[in-house]
Amino acid sequence: MTVLDESLAGVLCDMDGLLLDSERLARDAFVKACREFGWEPDLQVYQLCIGSTVEKTEALLSSAFGPKFPYKAIEVRWSEHYHARLREGPVPVKTGALDLLEFLKGRMVPLALVTSTPRGTALNKLERTGLLCYFDQLVCGGETDLGKPDPDPYLAAARRLGLEPERCWALEDSANGVWAAHAAGCTVIQVPDLVAPTAELLTLGHTIVESLHDVLRLLEVASGTVSPEM
C-alpha cells in the first residue's frame, strides 16, 4: 500500500457527475419523461435529488410536486429514456478522470467507488468506459442500510478497503455526496458539476476545486511528486 501522506491512505470516489458526465443525461431524461405526462418540472427541486438514493428521490419529488404528480409512471419513462441513451454508446468521461485514475493506479493507492447507482447499471457504465479496472472495491446503490446523504456508503467503502475513513480522501460532485463523506469522517474534495455549493454546504469547510486536474494536483502534492510551490 502506498501512503500519500501521514493521514491519507486511500481514495473513495463518486461516479456520476464526478468521473462520468452523466448527470446531464439523467436530468434530460427526467425532463423528457415529465413533459410526456404534461408536467414541467422544477429543476431546482430535481437538483436536490442529485447523488441521492432512488427511495429518497421518490420521496422528495412526490412531496415537492404534490399528490397529483404521477411519479411511478414518470419513473418508468425516465428510466427507459436514460437506458436508451446508455445503449447508444459509452457515457462521456470527465476531463482529467483518466489521468487521475492512472496516477492512483500507478502508486497502488487503494481506490473504491461509492455510487448511488445500482450495481448493474454502474458496472455497465464502468465497463463501457474502460474505468472498471481501476477500482479495488465498489459500493453501489442499495447495498447499505442507508444511502447518501447518510454516511453508510462511505463507511462501507473504507471498511472494504481495510482503512479508517479518516485516512481517506472522498471525491464528490454533489451536495448529497459531500454530506455523506463528511459525516463519515473523510477528507472531502468537491468538484461541482450541475449545482454550485450552497451557503449551507460551504459551512463544512471542505476543499472545492474546479476540475479533476485540480484534484490530481492536490494528490501530486500530497504524494511529494511535486512541491506545493510549483
Secondary structure, 3 states (H helix, E strand, C coil): CCCCECCECEEEECCECCCECCHHHHHHHHHHHHHHCCCCCCHHHHHCCCCCCHHHHHHHHHHHHCCCCCHHHHHHHHHHHHHHHHHHCCCCECCCHHHHHHHHHHCCCCEEEECCCCHHHHHHHHHHHCCHHHCCEEECCCCCCCCCCCCHHHHHHHHHHCCCHHHEEEEECCHHHHHHHHHHCCEEEECCCCCCCCHHHHCCCCEECCCHHHHHHHHHHHHCCCCCCC
